[in-house]
């Protein structure tokens, strides 16, 4: 086999769809893309060669890698919702940590020259956000506060160790990312969905919210997947640690995000606090330093956050009107 062969796990998820679009827009051929969806998921993807594999089963992973012989792997498959990880920690550890560890070992054994791009999380920094005065960089201690964050941090550390054994792993700690089509389980998409329902007349002009005082460093999902693509294409310096934050470098209050969305919509909306939306172990502010990604990968966030909000609200409205 010759040429590029990119395996994307979690390809049917929110980020997975954007990852595929990013690769195609960058000139990757459909025949070069191999997609892996979770068991039982609808096979809605029509780009690339589709595969099924239980990433919790080592033998299945080995068979998949021997079949595809990937030159690059973008590992997106995860239990990505923190509340879901909290409700079933055992499943979260199996999917977010053990499956990643087994994937790393399988890549070393079957595809030792492949680049393994791991979609980690800024939530791994956890309590460090409370002690670092400014933006956290990749040298900041991982001090996870939730089951989700702990599983992602453990996988991050495991792949970092395997990198010392020769695994060509590139780990990302992406900060809060959002964009058109995201599940309303996440805060920006939740606001957009509720506002779109109000505009359509399907919901009273009241929006229910959690902690509006929290500040988060948001980045557009389309910028995030560009970072993942750059990792596939960039030969890092041998001394690189291969770990990168993807962040805007600008913390924004959740309140300001909601107010901007309401301004974009041009409607009067009352705001009510929903206790069910309040998260325990919530840090007051997250703030990321992405200078390493800029220096080593040439990555910068291109999309203005206001445009992200416009696009997300437009997508939510289109979904209600049946245009998507």
Secondary structure, 3 states (H helix, E strand, C coil): CCCCCEEEECCCCHHHHHHHHHHHHCCCCHHHEEEEECCCCCCCCCCCEEEECCCCCHHHHHHHHHHHCCCEEEECCCCCCHHHHHHCHHHHHHHHHHHHHHHHHHHHHHCCCCEEEEEEEHHHHHHHHHCCCCCECCCCCCCCCCHHHHHHHHHHHHHHHHHHCCCCEEEEEECCEECCCCCCCCHHHHHHHHHHHHHCCCCCCEEEECCCCCEEECEEHHHHHHHHHHHHHCCCCCCCCCEEEECCCCEEEHHHHHHHHHHHHCCCCEEEECHHHCCCCCCCECCECCHHHHHHHCCCCCCCHHHHHHHHHHHHHHHHHCCC
